[in-house]
Amino acid sequence: MFCTLTSGRKMLLVLDDATDADQVRALLPGNAGCAVLVSSRRTLAELAGAERVVLPPLAAAEAIDLLARIAGSARIAVEPAAAALLAETCAGLPLAVRVAGGRVASRPAWPLAIFADRLANSTRRLDELRLGNLAVRASLQLSYETLPAVQSWAFRMIGQWPSSELPADFAAALLSRSAAEVDEVLDPLVDLHLLESPTPDMFHIHDLLHLYARELSDRTETDAERESVAVRMMTFAGSTSQHALAVMVPRRVPDRPQDVVHSPLRLTFTDSSAARAWLDRMSSSLFQLIRQIPLTSGVVEPGAHLALLLGRYCHLRGDWLGFERSARRALELAESIGDGRLAARACISLALCLDGLYRSAEAQPLHERALDFFRKTSDQLNELRVLVNIGSSYGRRRRNAEAAGFYQEALTVATALGEQEIQIIALINSGESLNGLDRPVEARAYARRAVNLCDKVGDQGAKAIALGTLGESLTALDDRPAALVAPNESLRLAERTGDRKCVAESALRLAAFYRLGCDDAAAVNWAQQALRTYDDDESRYGRARVLMELGQIRAAAGDHSKADLTWRAAADIFSALGAPEADVVADLLATVSGRR
């Protein structure tokens, strides 16, 4: 009938808010002289030959312009910051901007800031976005009510995710589905524009849709159901992160059984580059998760474990701010449920971070608290970890005699317990302290014992570090043939295991070796390799140590001007970190000044 009525006419037909493709087909004119403009909440991919235009959210400038058209440009011009906040909280949704502008226009005497403050409250935003028979919530509800039961549930689950960006890996954990099943469940949401899929591994939900999904979830699911979902996300994140870290840097001291996070949804990685890539991509989502943990829920314990793991990742990256933030969150969560052991582990992590930031006065009571707890509970393995960390704290402050004392205590206990991995750490660190005390003969003995023990237990990563310590003592003893072999072997093993810090340290030791042998070109080459590695890993302390060595190479070559510039760059970093090496560099600068 409709085709008959339109036959022979030239017309533009507008079909607004089409439900599906069949509804559109029934109204398509039969002659070529007509055009049809269709708007729909759905993609309508079944309409062959149609040209599709996806309308993105309004840009900030467009949203402000629309506000000005509705509320009056004079009011917008008077309060530009409030207008920008209004536009931002509407998240580019034209209906939301239309309602907000109408509300502003209806109260001409009210400052824009009042409306902006009201919309800034996310728990009230959908309530505020209502004007007469126009309501954002009602518009979103129309789409939600068309969903089948599974998709309705999935939409509500997305409301529990803390961010508008939902990685596909976390979507699988959130819905407790395989990757293929996730696509099957979420594709209808994408087709209805309740969800976006900008890339195959990422979903995005509009901010106002996200608020609506959270509201529905809070209203529909029980507290127990929501907690179960949160635990599932936390354990997935923790278990996958723990595995990724183990692949990146195989732990010389394995996690205790009670510290292992289990999840049947855990992802696995076959190499360190894939593991690190996953953590790099997911780190912002992991931070979102640990920030969102309510202190009163049953999610706290897996959340604290995740925070500790995230701190370990930040430590590897040289992200000290992230490390401290994660460790403090872990301690806060552990203390909120009275878990002394978990709190002691968080103390270890936070103290290690603070020592790395040269805030040892803050770290010391945390070391003592952890040591006291593990001694009272007879947890000797963690007691050994604390002893080693206290030794490292003194070592960072160049108090090598005190550091050596703690390492020796740890070595004695670890030997008695048969804890070979801790013995290796204590032997390596003892050798480093003795090198710092200019006792290379003793340092060489400890380093050789560490290398032999590494061969016995098959720990190639630790052997790379031990060989570096051995090379430093051999260089000090002027055993040049052996001193060249050790750091080269260390470099080879570190590259194989993916330990970039050890790669940089080996390159730095080779730079020092060639400087002492008066081969300036080779020395500069190795120093620059170390510098590139530390730059990639964002380690300011490591970069400063290389700059200090590079200055010595340039001074040895007689280029005192470049040596001065290089040492000043190192001094700036050491001073900013509060590192004691700043005094060493000051002495080196004084020698250059005396020659000018």
Order of alpha helices (4+ residues) and beta strands (2+ residues): alpha-beta-alpha-beta-alpha-alpha-alpha-alpha-alpha-alpha-beta-beta-alpha-alpha-beta-alpha-alpha-beta-beta-alpha-alpha-alpha-alpha-alpha-alpha-alpha-alpha-alpha-alpha-alpha-alpha-alpha-alpha-alpha-alpha-alpha-alpha
